[in-house]
Amino acid sequence: MKKIIPLSLSILVLTIVCFMWDYIKLPYNNENIIIGEHYFKKFNPLNDTIRFLSFTFLPTIVYLLSYL
């Protein structure tokens, strides 16, 4: 029973992060002078990094904290 609680909490956090995926955004940096796809679409390239880190580290941290 003790092993189920950390796993279920981490799965819950993972589903919350999945639902919040579109809301994890950084504003576009207007000082970007490199012309390319991100420039034309006004997309901050750090969005993918922030999303990946939140997708992997938040459930892992919740699991480790609840397991310990």
PDB file of N, H, CA, C and O in Angstrom:
ATOM      1  N   MET A   1       0.821  -1.204   0.000  1.00  0.00           N
ATOM      2  CA  MET A   1       0.000   0.000   0.000  1.00  0.00           C
ATOM      3  C   MET A   1       0.859   1.260   0.000  1.00  0.00           C
ATOM      4  O   MET A   1       0.486   2.264  -0.607  1.00  0.00           O
ATOM      5  N   LYS A   2       1.994   1.216   0.668  1.00  0.00           N
ATOM      6  H   LYS A   2       2.297   0.401   1.161  1.00  0.00           H
ATOM      7  CA  LYS A   2       2.841   2.400   0.732  1.00  0.00           C
ATOM      8  C   LYS A   2       3.451   2.741  -0.619  1.00  0.00           C
ATOM      9  O   LYS A   2       3.771   3.902  -0.873  1.00  0.00           O
ATOM     10  N   LYS A   3       3.617   1.757  -1.485  1.00  0.00           N
ATOM     11  H   LYS A   3       3.357   0.813  -1.279  1.00  0.00           H
ATOM     12  CA  LYS A   3       4.203   2.008  -2.794  1.00  0.00           C
ATOM     13  C   LYS A   3       3.186   2.578  -3.778  1.00  0.00           C
ATOM     14  O   LYS A   3       3.567   3.184  -4.779  1.00  0.00           O
ATOM     15  N   ILE A   4       1.926   2.395  -3.509  1.00  0.00           N
ATOM     16  H   ILE A   4       1.616   1.903  -2.695  1.00  0.00           H
ATOM     17  CA  ILE A   4       0.878   2.870  -4.418  1.00  0.00           C
ATOM     18  C   ILE A   4       0.680   4.382  -4.290  1.00  0.00           C
ATOM     19  O   ILE A   4       0.415   5.051  -5.288  1.00  0.00           O
ATOM     20  N   ILE A   5       0.801   4.915  -3.106  1.00  0.00           N
ATOM     21  H   ILE A   5       1.017   4.371  -2.295  1.00  0.00           H
ATOM     22  CA  ILE A   5       0.553   6.342  -2.875  1.00  0.00           C
ATOM     23  C   ILE A   5       1.530   7.235  -3.638  1.00  0.00           C
ATOM     24  O   ILE A   5       1.079   8.161  -4.312  1.00  0.00           O
ATOM     25  N   PRO A   6       2.851   7.007  -3.568  1.00  0.00           N
ATOM     26  CA  PRO A   6       3.755   7.870  -4.349  1.00  0.00           C
ATOM     27  C   PRO A   6       3.532   7.750  -5.856  1.00  0.00           C
ATOM     28  O   PRO A   6       3.617   8.739  -6.584  1.00  0.00           O
ATOM     29  N   LEU A   7       3.248   6.543  -6.313  1.00  0.00           N
ATOM     30  H   LEU A   7       3.179   5.740  -5.722  1.00  0.00           H
ATOM     31  CA  LEU A   7       3.014   6.345  -7.738  1.00  0.00           C
ATOM     32  C   LEU A   7       1.735   7.042  -8.194  1.00  0.00           C
ATOM     33  O   LEU A   7       1.715   7.667  -9.254  1.00  0.00           O
ATOM     34  N   SER A   8       0.683   6.942  -7.411  1.00  0.00           N
ATOM     35  H   SER A   8       0.699   6.435  -6.550  1.00  0.00           H
ATOM     36  CA  SER A   8      -0.572   7.590  -7.787  1.00  0.00           C
ATOM     37  C   SER A   8      -0.455   9.111  -7.729  1.00  0.00           C
ATOM     38  O   SER A   8      -1.050   9.805  -8.554  1.00  0.00           O
ATOM     39  N   LEU A   9       0.295   9.634  -6.777  1.00  0.00           N
ATOM     40  H   LEU A   9       0.778   9.070  -6.107  1.00  0.00           H
ATOM     41  CA  LEU A   9       0.508  11.079  -6.710  1.00  0.00           C
ATOM     42  C   LEU A   9       1.312  11.579  -7.906  1.00  0.00           C
ATOM     43  O   LEU A   9       1.011  12.634  -8.465  1.00  0.00           O
ATOM     44  N   SER A  10       2.320  10.830  -8.291  1.00  0.00           N
ATOM     45  H   SER A  10       2.564   9.973  -7.837  1.00  0.00           H
ATOM     46  CA  SER A  10       3.120  11.249  -9.447  1.00  0.00           C
ATOM     47  C   SER A  10       2.318  11.160 -10.739  1.00  0.00           C
ATOM     48  O   SER A  10       2.487  12.000 -11.623  1.00  0.00           O
ATOM     49  N   ILE A  11       1.456  10.170 -10.866  1.00  0.00           N
ATOM     50  H   ILE A  11       1.318   9.488 -10.148  1.00  0.00           H
ATOM     51  CA  ILE A  11       0.588  10.078 -12.050  1.00  0.00           C
ATOM     52  C   ILE A  11      -0.409  11.225 -12.065  1.00  0.00           C
ATOM     53  O   ILE A  11      -0.716  11.765 -13.128  1.00  0.00           O
ATOM     54  N   LEU A  12      -0.910  11.598 -10.914  1.00  0.00           N
ATOM     55  H   LEU A  12      -0.660  11.159 -10.051  1.00  0.00           H
ATOM     56  CA  LEU A  12      -1.818  12.743 -10.829  1.00  0.00           C
ATOM     57  C   LEU A  12      -1.124  14.027 -11.258  1.00  0.00           C
ATOM     58  O   LEU A  12      -1.697  14.818 -12.008  1.00  0.00           O
ATOM     59  N   VAL A  13       0.092  14.244 -10.795  1.00  0.00           N
ATOM     60  H   VAL A  13       0.557  13.602 -10.186  1.00  0.00           H
ATOM     61  CA  VAL A  13       0.853  15.437 -11.188  1.00  0.00           C
ATOM     62  C   VAL A  13       1.162  15.398 -12.678  1.00  0.00           C
ATOM     63  O   VAL A  13       1.139  16.434 -13.343  1.00  0.00           O
ATOM     64  N   LEU A  14       1.448  14.227 -13.201  1.00  0.00           N
ATOM     65  H   LEU A  14       1.467  13.386 -12.661  1.00  0.00           H
ATOM     66  CA  LEU A  14       1.723  14.084 -14.627  1.00  0.00           C
ATOM     67  C   LEU A  14       0.499  14.443 -15.471  1.00  0.00           C
ATOM     68  O   LEU A  14       0.637  15.101 -16.502  1.00  0.00           O
ATOM     69  N   THR A  15      -0.675  14.030 -15.057  1.00  0.00           N
ATOM     70  H   THR A  15      -0.788  13.496 -14.219  1.00  0.00           H
ATOM     71  CA  THR A  15      -1.885  14.390 -15.805  1.00  0.00           C
ATOM     72  C   THR A  15      -2.172  15.888 -15.696  1.00  0.00           C
ATOM     73  O   THR A  15      -2.636  16.502 -16.657  1.00  0.00           O
ATOM     74  N   ILE A  16      -1.899  16.474 -14.535  1.00  0.00           N
ATOM     75  H   ILE A  16      -1.522  15.975 -13.755  1.00  0.00           H
ATOM     76  CA  ILE A  16      -2.092  17.922 -14.395  1.00  0.00           C
ATOM     77  C   ILE A  16      -1.146  18.678 -15.317  1.00  0.00           C
ATOM     78  O   ILE A  16      -1.549  19.653 -15.951  1.00  0.00           O
ATOM     79  N   VAL A  17       0.117  18.237 -15.398  1.00  0.00           N
ATOM     80  H   VAL A  17       0.444  17.445 -14.882  1.00  0.00           H
ATOM     81  CA  VAL A  17       1.076  18.877 -16.301  1.00  0.00           C
ATOM     82  C   VAL A  17       0.635  18.708 -17.754  1.00  0.00           C
ATOM     83  O   VAL A  17       0.799  19.625 -18.559  1.00  0.00           O
ATOM     84  N   CYS A  18       0.084  17.559 -18.095  1.00  0.00           N
ATOM     85  H   CYS A  18      -0.049  16.814 -17.441  1.00  0.00           H
ATOM     86  CA  CYS A  18      -0.405  17.347 -19.469  1.00  0.00           C
ATOM     87  C   CYS A  18      -1.546  18.304 -19.801  1.00  0.00           C
ATOM     88  O   CYS A  18      -1.604  18.828 -20.913  1.00  0.00           O
ATOM     89  N   PHE A  19      -2.456  18.540 -18.854  1.00  0.00           N
ATOM     90  H   PHE A  19      -2.409  18.114 -17.951  1.00  0.00           H
ATOM     91  CA  PHE A  19      -3.548  19.466 -19.100  1.00  0.00           C
ATOM     92  C   PHE A  19      -3.071  20.916 -19.146  1.00  0.00           C
ATOM     93  O   PHE A  19      -3.668  21.743 -19.836  1.00  0.00           O
ATOM     94  N   MET A  20      -2.010  21.226 -18.423  1.00  0.00           N
ATOM     95  H   MET A  20      -1.526  20.554 -17.862  1.00  0.00           H
ATOM     96  CA  MET A  20      -1.487  22.592 -18.393  1.00  0.00           C
ATOM     97  C   MET A  20      -0.444  22.846 -19.487  1.00  0.00           C
ATOM     98  O   MET A  20       0.176  23.909 -19.502  1.00  0.00           O
ATOM     99  N   TRP A  21      -0.242  21.902 -20.391  1.00  0.00           N
ATOM    100  H   TRP A  21      -0.745  21.038 -20.379  1.00  0.00           H
ATOM    101  CA  TRP A  21       0.802  21.968 -21.413  1.00  0.00           C
ATOM    102  C   TRP A  21       0.701  23.228 -22.264  1.00  0.00           C
ATOM    103  O   TRP A  21       1.718  23.868 -22.532  1.00  0.00           O
ATOM    104  N   ASP A  22      -0.482  23.591 -22.685  1.00  0.00           N
ATOM    105  H   ASP A  22      -1.308  23.072 -22.467  1.00  0.00           H
ATOM    106  CA  ASP A  22      -0.651  24.768 -23.547  1.00  0.00           C
ATOM    107  C   ASP A  22      -0.476  26.078 -22.792  1.00  0.00           C
ATOM    108  O   ASP A  22      -0.219  27.116 -23.403  1.00  0.00           O
ATOM    109  N   TYR A  23      -0.611  26.041 -21.487  1.00  0.00           N
ATOM    110  H   TYR A  23      -0.819  25.199 -20.990  1.00  0.00           H
ATOM    111  CA  TYR A  23      -0.476  27.267 -20.690  1.00  0.00           C
ATOM    112  C   TYR A  23       0.963  27.547 -20.276  1.00  0.00           C
ATOM    113  O   TYR A  23       1.255  28.616 -19.738  1.00  0.00           O
ATOM    114  N   ILE A  24       1.855  26.610 -20.517  1.00  0.00           N
ATOM    115  H   ILE A  24       1.618  25.742 -20.954  1.00  0.00           H
ATOM    116  CA  ILE A  24       3.266  26.799 -20.190  1.00  0.00           C
ATOM    117  C   ILE A  24       3.916  27.501 -21.373  1.00  0.00           C
ATOM    118  O   ILE A  24       4.302  26.858 -22.349  1.00  0.00           O
ATOM    119  N   LYS A  25       4.034  28.809 -21.284  1.00  0.00           N
ATOM    120  H   LYS A  25       3.720  29.331 -20.490  1.00  0.00           H
ATOM    121  CA  LYS A  25       4.593  29.612 -22.373  1.00  0.00           C
ATOM    122  C   LYS A  25       5.470  30.718 -21.806  1.00  0.00           C
ATOM    123  O   LYS A  25       5.246  31.209 -20.700  1.00  0.00           O
ATOM    124  N   LEU A  26       6.443  31.088 -22.565  1.00  0.00           N
ATOM    125  H   LEU A  26       6.625  30.690 -23.464  1.00  0.00           H
ATOM    126  CA  LEU A  26       7.242  32.267 -22.278  1.00  0.00           C
ATOM    127  C   LEU A  26       6.985  33.272 -23.392  1.00  0.00           C
ATOM    128  O   LEU A  26       6.796  32.872 -24.541  1.00  0.00           O
ATOM    129  N   PRO A  27       6.973  34.562 -23.086  1.00  0.00           N
ATOM    130  CA  PRO A  27       6.754  35.543 -24.149  1.00  0.00           C
ATOM    131  C   PRO A  27       7.918  35.565 -25.121  1.00  0.00           C
ATOM    132  O   PRO A  27       9.050  35.229 -24.772  1.00  0.00           O
ATOM    133  N   TYR A  28       7.621  35.964 -26.337  1.00  0.00           N
ATOM    134  H   TYR A  28       6.702  36.237 -26.621  1.00  0.00           H
ATOM    135  CA  TYR A  28       8.651  36.018 -27.371  1.00  0.00           C
ATOM    136  C   TYR A  28       9.631  37.147 -27.072  1.00  0.00           C
ATOM    137  O   TYR A  28       9.229  38.233 -26.657  1.00  0.00           O
ATOM    138  N   ASN A  29      10.911  36.887 -27.284  1.00  0.00           N
ATOM    139  H   ASN A  29      11.238  36.004 -27.622  1.00  0.00           H
ATOM    140  CA  ASN A  29      11.966  37.869 -27.074  1.00  0.00           C
ATOM    141  C   ASN A  29      12.139  38.673 -28.362  1.00  0.00           C
ATOM    142  O   ASN A  29      12.569  38.124 -29.377  1.00  0.00           O
ATOM    143  N   ASN A  30      11.813  39.959 -28.334  1.00  0.00           N
ATOM    144  H   ASN A  30      11.464  40.405 -27.510  1.00  0.00           H
ATOM    145  CA  ASN A  30      11.909  40.790 -29.533  1.00  0.00           C
ATOM    146  C   ASN A  30      13.340  41.116 -29.929  1.00  0.00           C
ATOM    147  O   ASN A  30      13.577  41.610 -31.031  1.00  0.00           O
ATOM    148  N   GLU A  31      14.289  40.851 -29.055  1.00  0.00           N
ATOM    149  H   GLU A  31      14.096  40.450 -28.159  1.00  0.00           H
ATOM    150  CA  GLU A  31      15.689  41.109 -29.365  1.00  0.00           C
ATOM    151  C   GLU A  31      16.322  39.984 -30.177  1.00  0.00           C
ATOM    152  O   GLU A  31      17.512  40.036 -30.486  1.00  0.00           O
ATOM    153  N   ASN A  32      15.542  38.978 -30.520  1.00  0.00           N
ATOM    154  H   ASN A  32      14.575  38.936 -30.269  1.00  0.00           H
ATOM    155  CA  ASN A  32      16.028  37.860 -31.318  1.00  0.00           C
ATOM    156  C   ASN A  32      16.247  38.338 -32.752  1.00  0.00           C
ATOM    157  O   ASN A  32      15.295  38.716 -33.434  1.00  0.00           O
ATOM    158  N   ILE A  33      17.489  38.321 -33.203  1.00  0.00           N
ATOM    159  H   ILE A  33      18.262  38.014 -32.649  1.00  0.00           H
ATOM    160  CA  ILE A  33      17.791  38.842 -34.544  1.00  0.00           C
ATOM    161  C   ILE A  33      18.040  37.725 -35.553  1.00  0.00           C
ATOM    162  O   ILE A  33      18.331  38.003 -36.716  1.00  0.00           O
ATOM    163  N   ILE A  34      17.931  36.468 -35.128  1.00  0.00           N
ATOM    164  H   ILE A  34      17.695  36.243 -34.182  1.00  0.00           H
ATOM    165  CA  ILE A  34      18.127  35.358 -36.050  1.00  0.00           C
ATOM    166  C   ILE A  34      16.818  35.128 -36.795  1.00  0.00           C
ATOM    167  O   ILE A  34      15.782  34.879 -36.178  1.00  0.00           O
ATOM    168  N   ILE A  35      16.867  35.210 -38.114  1.00  0.00           N
ATOM    169  H   ILE A  35      17.709  35.412 -38.615  1.00  0.00           H
ATOM    170  CA  ILE A  35      15.677  35.026 -38.933  1.00  0.00           C
ATOM    171  C   ILE A  35      15.461  33.534 -39.134  1.00  0.00           C
ATOM    172  O   ILE A  35      16.374  32.809 -39.529  1.00  0.00           O
ATOM    173  N   GLY A  36      14.270  33.096 -38.864  1.00  0.00           N
ATOM    174  H   GLY A  36      13.528  33.685 -38.543  1.00  0.00           H
ATOM    175  CA  GLY A  36      13.945  31.682 -39.027  1.00  0.00           C
ATOM    176  C   GLY A  36      12.485  31.443 -38.674  1.00  0.00           C
ATOM    177  O   GLY A  36      11.691  32.380 -38.591  1.00  0.00           O
ATOM    178  N   GLU A  37      12.143  30.180 -38.467  1.00  0.00           N
ATOM    179  H   GLU A  37      12.787  29.419 -38.534  1.00  0.00           H
ATOM    180  CA  GLU A  37      10.756  29.797 -38.208  1.00  0.00           C
ATOM    181  C   GLU A  37      10.250  30.376 -36.887  1.00  0.00           C
ATOM    182  O   GLU A  37       9.106  30.822 -36.814  1.00  0.00           O
ATOM    183  N   HIS A  38      11.079  30.377 -35.848  1.00  0.00           N
ATOM    184  H   HIS A  38      12.009  30.014 -35.908  1.00  0.00           H
ATOM    185  CA  HIS A  38      10.659  30.939 -34.561  1.00  0.00           C
ATOM    186  C   HIS A  38      10.450  32.446 -34.661  1.00  0.00           C
ATOM    187  O   HIS A  38       9.580  32.997 -33.987  1.00  0.00           O
ATOM    188  N   TYR A  39      11.232  33.105 -35.486  1.00  0.00           N
ATOM    189  H   TYR A  39      11.939  32.657 -36.033  1.00  0.00           H
ATOM    190  CA  TYR A  39      11.105  34.556 -35.658  1.00  0.00           C
ATOM    191  C   TYR A  39       9.783  34.902 -36.349  1.00  0.00           C
ATOM    192  O   TYR A  39       9.090  35.831 -35.933  1.00  0.00           O
ATOM    193  N   PHE A  40       9.441  34.173 -37.382  1.00  0.00           N
ATOM    194  H   PHE A  40      10.004  33.419 -37.720  1.00  0.00           H
ATOM    195  CA  PHE A  40       8.220  34.478 -38.131  1.00  0.00           C
ATOM    196  C   PHE A  40       6.965  34.134 -37.342  1.00  0.00           C
ATOM    197  O   PHE A  40       5.958  34.833 -37.459  1.00  0.00           O
ATOM    198  N   LYS A  41       7.001  33.084 -36.552  1.00  0.00           N
ATOM    199  H   LYS A  41       7.819  32.516 -36.458  1.00  0.00           H
ATOM    200  CA  LYS A  41       5.831  32.669 -35.780  1.00  0.00           C
ATOM    201  C   LYS A  41       5.797  33.286 -34.382  1.00  0.00           C
ATOM    202  O   LYS A  41       4.851  33.063 -33.627  1.00  0.00           O
ATOM    203  N   LYS A  42       6.837  34.069 -34.032  1.00  0.00           N
ATOM    204  H   LYS A  42       7.606  34.251 -34.645  1.00  0.00           H
ATOM    205  CA  LYS A  42       6.947  34.715 -32.717  1.00  0.00           C
ATOM    206  C   LYS A  42       6.826  33.679 -31.598  1.00  0.00           C
ATOM    207  O   LYS A  42       6.028  33.829 -30.672  1.00  0.00           O
ATOM    208  N   PHE A  43       7.629  32.639 -31.707  1.00  0.00           N
ATOM    209  H   PHE A  43       8.277  32.517 -32.459  1.00  0.00           H
ATOM    210  CA  PHE A  43       7.633  31.521 -30.771  1.00  0.00           C
ATOM    211  C   PHE A  43       8.944  31.527 -30.005  1.00  0.00           C
ATOM    212  O   PHE A  43      10.019  31.557 -30.604  1.00  0.00           O
ATOM    213  N   ASN A  44       8.859  31.499 -28.691  1.00  0.00           N
ATOM    214  H   ASN A  44       7.985  31.474 -28.204  1.00  0.00           H
ATOM    215  CA  ASN A  44      10.058  31.465 -27.857  1.00  0.00           C
ATOM    216  C   ASN A  44      10.611  30.040 -27.845  1.00  0.00           C
ATOM    217  O   ASN A  44       9.892  29.118 -27.460  1.00  0.00           O
ATOM    218  N   PRO A  45      11.858  29.829 -28.251  1.00  0.00           N
ATOM    219  CA  PRO A  45      12.392  28.466 -28.299  1.00  0.00           C
ATOM    220  C   PRO A  45      12.606  27.836 -26.923  1.00  0.00           C
ATOM    221  O   PRO A  45      12.812  26.626 -26.832  1.00  0.00           O
ATOM    222  N   LEU A  46      12.563  28.620 -25.868  1.00  0.00           N
ATOM    223  H   LEU A  46      12.396  29.603 -25.943  1.00  0.00           H
ATOM    224  CA  LEU A  46      12.710  28.059 -24.525  1.00  0.00           C
ATOM    225  C   LEU A  46      11.432  27.396 -24.025  1.00  0.00           C
ATOM    226  O   LEU A  46      11.455  26.725 -22.994  1.00  0.00           O
ATOM    227  N   ASN A  47      10.310  27.570 -24.737  1.00  0.00           N
ATOM    228  H   ASN A  47      10.290  28.115 -25.575  1.00  0.00           H
ATOM    229  CA  ASN A  47       9.058  26.942 -24.325  1.00  0.00           C
ATOM    230  C   ASN A  47       9.188  25.426 -24.270  1.00  0.00           C
ATOM    231  O   ASN A  47       8.722  24.795 -23.321  1.00  0.00           O
ATOM    232  N   ASP A  48       9.812  24.848 -25.268  1.00  0.00           N
ATOM    233  H   ASP A  48      10.191  25.361 -26.038  1.00  0.00           H
ATOM    234  CA  ASP A  48       9.951  23.391 -25.304  1.00  0.00           C
ATOM    235  C   ASP A  48      10.796  22.890 -24.141  1.00  0.00           C
ATOM    236  O   ASP A  48      10.499  21.842 -23.567  1.00  0.00           O
ATOM    237  N   THR A  49      11.833  23.618 -23.794  1.00  0.00           N
ATOM    238  H   THR A  49      12.074  24.469 -24.261  1.00  0.00           H
ATOM    239  CA  THR A  49      12.689  23.217 -22.689  1.00  0.00           C
ATOM    240  C   THR A  49      11.945  23.281 -21.362  1.00  0.00           C
ATOM    241  O   THR A  49      12.040  22.363 -20.547  1.00  0.00           O
ATOM    242  N   ILE A  50      11.209  24.361 -21.145  1.00  0.00           N
ATOM    243  H   ILE A  50      11.132  25.106 -21.807  1.00  0.00           H
ATOM    244  CA  ILE A  50      10.441  24.519 -19.907  1.00  0.00           C
ATOM    245  C   ILE A  50       9.369  23.444 -19.807  1.00  0.00           C
ATOM    246  O   ILE A  50       9.145  22.886 -18.733  1.00  0.00           O
ATOM    247  N   ARG A  51       8.707  23.150 -20.920  1.00  0.00           N
ATOM    248  H   ARG A  51       8.889  23.603 -21.793  1.00  0.00           H
ATOM    249  CA  ARG A  51       7.680  22.110 -20.912  1.00  0.00           C
ATOM    250  C   ARG A  51       8.268  20.743 -20.609  1.00  0.00           C
ATOM    251  O   ARG A  51       7.696  19.976 -19.835  1.00  0.00           O
ATOM    252  N   PHE A  52       9.414  20.433 -21.219  1.00  0.00           N
ATOM    253  H   PHE A  52       9.879  21.056 -21.848  1.00  0.00           H
ATOM    254  CA  PHE A  52      10.055  19.140 -20.972  1.00  0.00           C
ATOM    255  C   PHE A  52      10.486  19.007 -19.517  1.00  0.00           C
ATOM    256  O   PHE A  52      10.284  17.961 -18.901  1.00  0.00           O
ATOM    257  N   LEU A  53      11.073  20.056 -18.971  1.00  0.00           N
ATOM    258  H   LEU A  53      11.237  20.906 -19.472  1.00  0.00           H
ATOM    259  CA  LEU A  53      11.520  19.998 -17.582  1.00  0.00           C
ATOM    260  C   LEU A  53      10.349  19.841 -16.618  1.00  0.00           C
ATOM    261  O   LEU A  53      10.439  19.093 -15.645  1.00  0.00           O
ATOM    262  N   SER A  54       9.254  20.546 -16.886  1.00  0.00           N
ATOM    263  H   SER A  54       9.181  21.155 -17.677  1.00  0.00           H
ATOM    264  CA  SER A  54       8.091  20.401 -16.014  1.00  0.00           C
ATOM    265  C   SER A  54       7.457  19.021 -16.173  1.00  0.00           C
ATOM    266  O   SER A  54       6.929  18.466 -15.209  1.00  0.00           O
ATOM    267  N   PHE A  55       7.507  18.463 -17.386  1.00  0.00           N
ATOM    268  H   PHE A  55       7.936  18.914 -18.169  1.00  0.00           H
ATOM    269  CA  PHE A  55       6.923  17.151 -17.637  1.00  0.00           C
ATOM    270  C   PHE A  55       7.723  16.038 -16.960  1.00  0.00           C
ATOM    271  O   PHE A  55       7.148  15.036 -16.534  1.00  0.00           O
ATOM    272  N   THR A  56       9.024  16.203 -16.859  1.00  0.00           N
ATOM    273  H   THR A  56       9.491  17.016 -17.205  1.00  0.00           H
ATOM    274  CA  THR A  56       9.841  15.140 -16.274  1.00  0.00           C
ATOM    275  C   THR A  56      10.134  15.353 -14.792  1.00  0.00           C
ATOM    276  O   THR A  56      10.048  14.413 -14.002  1.00  0.00           O
ATOM    277  N   PHE A  57      10.478  16.575 -14.415  1.00  0.00           N
ATOM    278  H   PHE A  57      10.547  17.338 -15.057  1.00  0.00           H
ATOM    279  CA  PHE A  57      10.938  16.779 -13.047  1.00  0.00           C
ATOM    280  C   PHE A  57       9.825  16.922 -12.020  1.00  0.00           C
ATOM    281  O   PHE A  57       9.999  16.473 -10.887  1.00  0.00           O
ATOM    282  N   LEU A  58       8.706  17.517 -12.355  1.00  0.00           N
ATOM    283  H   LEU A  58       8.564  17.881 -13.275  1.00  0.00           H
ATOM    284  CA  LEU A  58       7.640  17.667 -11.359  1.00  0.00           C
ATOM    285  C   LEU A  58       7.103  16.324 -10.870  1.00  0.00           C
ATOM    286  O   LEU A  58       7.009  16.130  -9.658  1.00  0.00           O
ATOM    287  N   PRO A  59       6.742  15.382 -11.756  1.00  0.00           N
ATOM    288  CA  PRO A  59       6.303  14.082 -11.232  1.00  0.00           C
ATOM    289  C   PRO A  59       7.410  13.332 -10.492  1.00  0.00           C
ATOM    290  O   PRO A  59       7.140  12.626  -9.521  1.00  0.00           O
ATOM    291  N   THR A  60       8.651  13.485 -10.948  1.00  0.00           N
ATOM    292  H   THR A  60       8.870  14.059 -11.737  1.00  0.00           H
ATOM    293  CA  THR A  60       9.761  12.809 -10.279  1.00  0.00           C
ATOM    294  C   THR A  60       9.974  13.365  -8.883  1.00  0.00           C
ATOM    295  O   THR A  60      10.198  12.606  -7.941  1.00  0.00           O
ATOM    296  N   ILE A  61       9.909  14.673  -8.741  1.00  0.00           N
ATOM    297  H   ILE A  61       9.727  15.290  -9.507  1.00  0.00           H
ATOM    298  CA  ILE A  61      10.084  15.295  -7.423  1.00  0.00           C
ATOM    299  C   ILE A  61       8.944  14.900  -6.490  1.00  0.00           C
ATOM    300  O   ILE A  61       9.174  14.615  -5.315  1.00  0.00           O
ATOM    301  N   VAL A  62       7.724  14.882  -7.002  1.00  0.00           N
ATOM    302  H   VAL A  62       7.536  15.113  -7.957  1.00  0.00           H
ATOM    303  CA  VAL A  62       6.584  14.485  -6.173  1.00  0.00           C
ATOM    304  C   VAL A  62       6.733  13.037  -5.744  1.00  0.00           C
ATOM    305  O   VAL A  62       6.461  12.695  -4.593  1.00  0.00           O
ATOM    306  N   TYR A  63       7.164  12.186  -6.665  1.00  0.00           N
ATOM    307  H   TYR A  63       7.384  12.464  -7.600  1.00  0.00           H
ATOM    308  CA  TYR A  63       7.365  10.783  -6.311  1.00  0.00           C
ATOM    309  C   TYR A  63       8.439  10.627  -5.224  1.00  0.00           C
ATOM    310  O   TYR A  63       8.241   9.913  -4.241  1.00  0.00           O
ATOM    311  N   LEU A  64       9.551  11.290  -5.412  1.00  0.00           N
ATOM    312  H   LEU A  64       9.712  11.870  -6.211  1.00  0.00           H
ATOM    313  CA  LEU A  64      10.633  11.145  -4.436  1.00  0.00           C
ATOM    314  C   LEU A  64      10.257  11.719  -3.078  1.00  0.00           C
ATOM    315  O   LEU A  64      10.584  11.134  -2.046  1.00  0.00           O
ATOM    316  N   LEU A  65       9.582  12.844  -3.068  1.00  0.00           N
ATOM    317  H   LEU A  65       9.315  13.319  -3.906  1.00  0.00           H
ATOM    318  CA  LEU A  65       9.189  13.439  -1.782  1.00  0.00           C
ATOM    319  C   LEU A  65       8.132  12.590  -1.060  1.00  0.00           C
ATOM    320  O   LEU A  65       8.173  12.452   0.162  1.00  0.00           O
ATOM    321  N   SER A  66       7.222  12.042  -1.796  1.00  0.00           N
ATOM    322  H   SER A  66       7.189  12.154  -2.790  1.00  0.00           H
ATOM    323  CA  SER A  66       6.193  11.210  -1.148  1.00  0.00           C
ATOM    324  C   SER A  66       6.733   9.833  -0.778  1.00  0.00           C
ATOM    325  O   SER A  66       6.243   9.211   0.164  1.00  0.00           O
ATOM    326  N   TYR A  67       7.729   9.355  -1.502  1.00  0.00           N
ATOM    327  H   TYR A  67       8.127   9.861  -2.267  1.00  0.00           H
ATOM    328  CA  TYR A  67       8.313   8.061  -1.185  1.00  0.00           C
ATOM    329  C   TYR A  67       9.196   8.136   0.055  1.00  0.00           C
ATOM    330  O   TYR A  67       9.231   7.209   0.865  1.00  0.00           O
ATOM    331  N   LEU A  68       9.899   9.237   0.190  1.00  0.00           N
ATOM    332  H   LEU A  68       9.871   9.990  -0.468  1.00  0.00           H
ATOM    333  CA  LEU A  68      10.768   9.398   1.360  1.00  0.00           C
ATOM    334  C   LEU A  68       9.940   9.794   2.562  1.00  0.00           C
ATOM    335  O   LEU A  68      10.483   9.980   3.651  1.00  0.00           O
TER     336      LEU A  68
END
